[in-house]
Amino acid sequence: MSDFSYSLDLVHRPRRNRKSETVRDLVRETSLSVKDFVYPVFIMEGNCKEEKIPSMPGITRKSIDILLKEVEECVSLGVKAIAPFPSIENAKKDSTARESYNPDGLVPRAVAAVKKKFPDVVVMTDVALDPFNSDGHDGLVSNTGEILNDETVEVLSKMALCHAKAGADFVCPSDMMDGRIGVLRSDLDSAGFKNTSIMAYSAKYASAFYGPFRDALGSAPKAGDKKTYQMDPANRREALYEVALDIEEGADIVMVKPAGYYLDVIREVADFAEIPVAAYQVSGEYAMLVAAAETGWLDRDKVVLESLMGIKRAGAKMIWTYFAKDAARLLQSK
């Protein structure tokens, strides 16, 4: 019996729906599942090779044979979608990014190896030139420093076709060049790849949160920045314009990137688009949470799930996250 006897005359008491874990489970509006996750992985040339990425503790670059072991681990946890990103040797980079569509290149070999051993795993490949371009930009660069739109799209199409031939389930243009979705869709269809899906990075912002990713791939721009093609972080309505264009041109899924600081954009896009919306919890978001957890300032397990729940609640149908394996283990233990 409480020592306090004061009582309010209330009809509505929202706390009644929070009074036990079972009740909270029954009324929960958003659920997080291992099926929501796409796991980005970094790949490199060689055999039995694995390298730490200092700015992304716990994440490594892996040769294809090591990658296959990690994919096996992912499958055992229920994570059945991966997105490989290549770390390319400087000797293979040039101003034309021709290595991006080499049929014997790192990405197509990785795709083929994963699909051969794990045919049910969905492989989503990045389509952009920055890992292959000696300039470090997502597009070809003119002598005056301009990022060339139409010429870049021609190379992106070759790259997408190369990945499709290797067995990629999705090609994912992350370059933000104008008109590339329509060209890729037309060229894929003409080449007999009507069932190869396109996930468009439709609202990819010129964010400062990509730093660790660029460390992982050695893909930072050699000069200038990416603000003439990636979106201004101040703009929200522009995202809907970009999404509408990509849907009209044939995108199957659209993406917002980054995720955690763009929840308003995810919500707007999810309300607007009639196709699924993905969100990418990027390397900087990962690095911040890990660093805070390593100092003891945050409970890693709790903030991982809370951050992902926030992205899902905002409207993302799927989440690209470096925490995919961690979150899968945590969800299994709940």
C-alpha positions as CSV (number, residue, x, y, z in Angstrom):
1,M,0.0,0.0,0.0
2,S,1.4,3.4,-1.0
3,D,1.8,6.1,1.6
4,F,0.5,8.5,-1.0
5,S,-3.3,8.8,-1.4
6,Y,-3.8,11.6,-3.9
7,S,-5.6,10.5,-7.0
8,L,-6.4,12.3,-10.3
9,D,-9.8,11.9,-11.9
10,L,-8.5,10.8,-15.3
11,V,-10.3,9.0,-18.2
12,H,-7.2,8.7,-20.3
13,R,-4.1,7.0,-18.8
14,P,-1.7,6.1,-21.6
15,R,0.6,4.4,-19.1
16,R,-1.9,1.5,-18.9
17,N,-0.5,0.4,-22.3
18,R,3.0,0.3,-20.9
19,K,2.3,-1.5,-17.6
20,S,4.1,-4.8,-18.5
21,E,6.5,-6.1,-21.1
22,T,3.7,-8.3,-22.6
23,V,1.4,-5.3,-23.0
24,R,4.1,-3.3,-24.5
25,D,4.8,-6.1,-27.0
26,L,1.1,-6.2,-27.9
27,V,0.8,-2.5,-28.7
28,R,4.2,-1.9,-30.3
29,E,3.9,0.0,-33.5
30,T,7.3,-0.8,-35.1
31,S,9.2,-4.0,-35.1
32,L,12.8,-4.6,-36.0
33,S,13.8,-7.9,-37.7
34,V,17.0,-9.5,-39.0
35,K,15.2,-9.6,-42.3
36,D,15.4,-5.7,-42.4
37,F,19.2,-5.7,-42.8
38,V,21.7,-5.4,-45.6
39,Y,25.3,-5.9,-44.6
40,P,27.9,-3.7,-46.3
41,V,31.2,-5.5,-46.7
42,F,34.7,-4.3,-47.8
43,I,36.6,-6.6,-50.2
44,M,40.2,-6.6,-51.4
45,E,42.5,-8.6,-53.7
46,G,44.5,-11.6,-52.5
47,N,44.0,-14.8,-50.6
48,C,43.6,-15.3,-46.8
49,K,44.0,-11.6,-46.4
50,E,42.2,-9.4,-43.9
51,E,43.0,-5.8,-42.9
52,K,41.6,-3.8,-40.0
53,I,40.0,-0.4,-40.7
54,P,41.2,1.9,-37.9
55,S,38.3,4.3,-38.2
56,M,35.7,1.5,-38.1
57,P,36.6,-0.8,-35.2
58,G,35.4,-4.3,-35.8
59,I,35.1,-3.9,-39.6
60,T,37.8,-5.2,-42.0
61,R,38.7,-5.5,-45.6
62,K,38.6,-9.1,-46.7
63,S,39.8,-11.2,-49.7
64,I,37.1,-13.1,-51.4
65,D,37.9,-16.4,-49.6
66,I,37.6,-14.7,-46.2
67,L,34.4,-12.9,-47.4
68,L,32.8,-16.3,-48.1
69,K,33.4,-17.3,-44.5
70,E,31.7,-14.1,-43.3
71,V,28.8,-14.6,-45.6
72,E,28.3,-18.0,-44.0
73,E,28.3,-16.4,-40.6
74,C,25.7,-13.8,-41.8
75,V,23.5,-16.6,-43.2
76,S,23.7,-18.4,-39.9
77,L,22.4,-15.2,-38.2
78,G,19.6,-14.7,-40.7
79,V,21.3,-11.8,-42.6
80,K,20.8,-12.7,-46.2
81,A,21.6,-9.6,-48.1
82,I,25.1,-8.1,-48.6
83,A,26.6,-5.1,-50.4
84,P,30.3,-5.5,-51.4
85,F,32.5,-2.4,-51.7
86,P,35.9,-2.9,-53.4
87,S,39.3,-1.6,-52.2
88,I,41.2,-1.2,-55.5
89,E,44.9,-1.1,-55.9
90,N,46.2,2.3,-57.0
91,A,47.8,0.7,-60.1
92,K,44.4,-0.3,-61.4
93,K,42.9,3.2,-61.0
94,D,42.9,5.8,-63.9
95,S,41.0,8.8,-65.0
96,T,38.6,6.7,-67.1
97,A,37.7,4.2,-64.3
98,R,37.9,1.4,-66.8
99,E,38.6,-1.2,-64.1
100,S,35.0,-0.6,-62.9
101,Y,33.7,-2.7,-65.8
102,N,36.5,-5.3,-66.0
103,P,34.6,-8.7,-66.1
104,D,37.6,-10.2,-64.3
105,G,37.7,-7.5,-61.7
106,L,37.3,-7.8,-57.9
107,V,33.6,-7.1,-57.7
108,P,32.4,-9.5,-60.4
109,R,34.6,-12.2,-59.0
110,A,33.2,-11.6,-55.5
111,V,29.6,-11.6,-56.8
112,A,30.1,-14.8,-58.7
113,A,31.8,-16.6,-55.7
114,V,29.0,-15.6,-53.3
115,K,26.2,-16.5,-55.6
116,K,27.8,-19.9,-56.4
117,K,28.2,-20.9,-52.8
118,F,25.1,-19.0,-51.4
119,P,22.6,-18.7,-54.2
120,D,19.8,-17.5,-51.8
121,V,21.9,-14.6,-50.6
122,V,20.9,-11.3,-52.2
123,V,24.0,-9.4,-53.5
124,M,23.6,-5.7,-54.0
125,T,26.5,-4.0,-55.9
126,D,27.6,-0.4,-55.7
127,V,27.6,1.4,-59.0
128,A,29.8,4.5,-58.8
129,L,33.3,5.3,-60.1
130,D,35.1,6.6,-56.9
131,P,36.8,3.3,-56.0
132,F,38.2,3.0,-59.5
133,N,38.7,6.6,-60.5
134,S,42.2,8.1,-59.9
135,D,40.5,11.4,-59.1
136,G,38.4,9.8,-56.3
137,H,35.1,11.2,-57.6
138,D,31.9,9.2,-58.4
139,G,32.1,10.5,-61.9
140,L,34.6,11.2,-64.7
141,V,36.5,14.5,-64.2
142,S,37.2,17.0,-67.0
143,N,40.5,18.8,-67.5
144,T,38.9,21.8,-65.8
145,G,37.7,19.8,-62.8
146,E,34.0,19.5,-63.8
147,I,32.3,16.2,-63.0
148,L,31.0,15.0,-66.3
149,N,27.4,13.8,-66.1
150,D,26.5,12.1,-69.4
151,E,30.0,10.6,-70.0
152,T,29.9,9.1,-66.5
153,V,26.5,7.6,-67.1
154,E,27.9,5.7,-70.1
155,V,30.6,4.1,-67.9
156,L,28.1,3.4,-65.1
157,S,26.0,1.4,-67.6
158,K,29.0,-0.7,-68.5
159,M,29.7,-1.3,-64.8
160,A,26.1,-2.3,-64.1
161,L,26.0,-4.7,-67.0
162,C,29.3,-6.2,-65.7
163,H,27.8,-6.8,-62.3
164,A,24.5,-8.2,-63.7
165,K,26.5,-10.7,-65.8
166,A,28.3,-11.8,-62.7
167,G,25.0,-12.5,-61.0
168,A,24.2,-9.4,-58.9
169,D,20.6,-9.3,-57.8
170,F,20.6,-5.6,-57.5
171,V,22.8,-2.9,-59.0
172,C,22.8,0.2,-56.8
173,P,23.8,3.5,-58.5
174,S,25.3,5.7,-55.7
175,D,26.8,8.3,-58.0
176,M,23.9,10.9,-58.1
177,M,24.4,11.6,-61.8
178,D,21.3,12.9,-63.6
179,G,19.4,10.4,-65.8
180,R,21.4,7.3,-64.9
181,I,18.5,5.1,-63.7
182,G,16.7,5.4,-67.0
183,V,19.9,4.5,-69.0
184,L,20.7,1.6,-66.7
185,R,17.2,0.2,-66.8
186,S,17.1,0.4,-70.6
187,D,20.5,-1.1,-71.1
188,L,19.9,-3.9,-68.6
189,D,16.6,-4.8,-70.3
190,S,18.2,-4.7,-73.8
191,A,21.0,-7.0,-72.7
192,G,18.5,-9.6,-71.3
193,F,18.7,-8.6,-67.6
194,K,15.1,-7.6,-67.1
195,N,15.1,-9.3,-63.7
196,T,18.1,-7.5,-62.4
197,S,16.8,-4.9,-59.9
198,I,17.9,-1.3,-59.4
199,M,18.2,0.2,-56.0
200,A,18.8,3.9,-56.5
201,Y,20.7,6.1,-54.1
202,S,18.1,8.7,-54.8
203,A,18.6,11.1,-51.9
204,K,22.4,10.8,-51.2
205,Y,23.6,13.8,-49.3
206,A,27.0,15.5,-49.5
207,S,27.6,14.4,-45.9
208,A,30.6,14.7,-43.6
209,F,29.7,11.2,-42.1
210,Y,31.3,9.3,-45.0
211,G,34.8,9.7,-43.8
212,P,35.6,6.2,-42.4
213,F,34.1,4.7,-45.5
214,R,36.5,6.6,-47.7
215,D,39.4,5.5,-45.4
216,A,38.2,1.9,-46.0
217,L,38.4,2.2,-49.7
218,G,41.0,4.9,-50.2
219,S,38.4,6.7,-52.3
220,A,38.4,10.3,-51.1
221,P,38.5,13.0,-53.8
222,K,42.0,14.1,-54.8
223,A,40.6,17.6,-55.3
224,G,37.4,19.5,-54.6
225,D,34.4,17.9,-53.0
226,K,31.2,16.1,-54.1
227,K,28.8,19.0,-53.6
228,T,28.0,19.4,-57.4
229,Y,26.4,16.0,-57.5
230,Q,25.5,14.9,-54.0
231,M,22.6,16.7,-52.3
232,D,22.9,19.7,-50.0
233,P,22.2,18.6,-46.4
234,A,19.9,21.6,-46.0
235,N,17.4,20.4,-48.6
236,R,14.4,18.2,-47.9
237,R,11.9,18.8,-50.7
238,E,14.7,18.3,-53.3
239,A,14.8,14.6,-52.1
240,L,11.3,14.1,-53.2
241,Y,12.1,15.5,-56.6
242,E,15.1,13.1,-57.0
243,V,13.0,10.2,-55.8
244,A,10.2,11.0,-58.2
245,L,12.7,11.1,-61.1
246,D,14.3,7.8,-60.2
247,I,10.9,6.0,-59.8
248,E,9.8,7.4,-63.2
249,E,13.0,6.1,-64.8
250,G,12.6,2.6,-63.4
251,A,14.0,2.3,-59.9
252,D,12.7,-0.7,-57.9
253,I,13.8,0.7,-54.5
254,V,15.0,4.2,-53.5
255,M,17.5,5.0,-50.8
256,V,18.1,7.9,-48.4
257,K,21.8,8.2,-47.2
258,P,22.8,8.9,-44.5
259,A,20.1,7.6,-42.2
260,G,20.3,8.7,-38.6
261,Y,20.5,12.5,-39.2
262,Y,18.0,12.4,-42.1
263,L,15.1,10.7,-40.4
264,D,12.8,13.5,-41.6
265,V,13.8,12.8,-45.2
266,I,13.2,9.1,-44.7
267,R,9.7,9.8,-43.4
268,E,8.9,12.2,-46.3
269,V,10.1,9.7,-48.9
270,A,8.3,6.8,-47.3
271,D,5.1,8.7,-47.3
272,F,5.6,9.8,-50.9
273,A,7.0,6.8,-52.6
274,E,4.9,3.7,-53.6
275,I,8.0,1.5,-53.8
276,P,10.2,0.4,-50.9
277,V,12.6,2.8,-49.2
278,A,16.0,1.9,-48.0
279,A,18.2,3.8,-45.6
280,Y,22.0,3.6,-45.1
281,Q,23.4,3.9,-41.6
282,V,26.8,5.1,-42.8
283,S,30.3,4.6,-41.6
284,G,30.4,7.8,-39.5
285,E,27.3,6.9,-37.7
286,Y,28.8,3.5,-37.0
287,A,32.1,4.9,-35.8
288,M,30.5,7.4,-33.4
289,L,28.4,4.8,-31.6
290,V,31.3,2.4,-31.4
291,A,33.6,5.1,-30.1
292,A,31.1,6.2,-27.4
293,A,30.5,2.6,-26.4
294,E,34.2,1.9,-26.1
295,T,34.7,4.8,-23.7
296,G,31.8,3.5,-21.6
297,W,29.6,6.5,-22.3
298,L,26.9,4.5,-24.1
299,D,25.6,1.0,-23.8
300,R,26.5,-0.4,-27.2
301,D,23.9,-3.1,-27.4
302,K,21.1,-0.8,-26.5
303,V,22.1,2.1,-28.8
304,V,22.6,-0.2,-31.7
305,L,19.0,-1.5,-31.5
306,E,17.6,1.9,-30.7
307,S,19.3,3.6,-33.6
308,L,18.1,0.9,-36.0
309,M,14.6,1.1,-34.6
310,G,14.6,4.8,-35.1
311,I,15.5,4.4,-38.8
312,K,12.8,1.7,-39.2
313,R,10.2,3.8,-37.4
314,A,11.0,6.7,-39.7
315,G,9.8,4.6,-42.6
316,A,12.7,2.6,-44.0
317,K,11.7,-0.8,-45.3
318,M,15.4,-2.0,-45.1
319,I,18.5,-0.7,-43.5
320,W,22.1,-1.0,-44.7
321,T,24.1,-1.2,-41.5
322,Y,27.6,-2.3,-40.4
323,F,25.8,-3.4,-37.2
324,A,23.8,-6.1,-39.1
325,K,25.5,-9.1,-37.4
326,D,25.5,-7.4,-34.0
327,A,21.8,-6.6,-34.3
328,A,21.0,-10.1,-35.5
329,R,22.6,-11.6,-32.4
330,L,20.9,-9.1,-30.1
331,L,17.5,-9.8,-31.7
332,Q,18.0,-13.6,-31.3
333,S,18.7,-13.1,-27.6
334,K,15.6,-11.1,-26.9
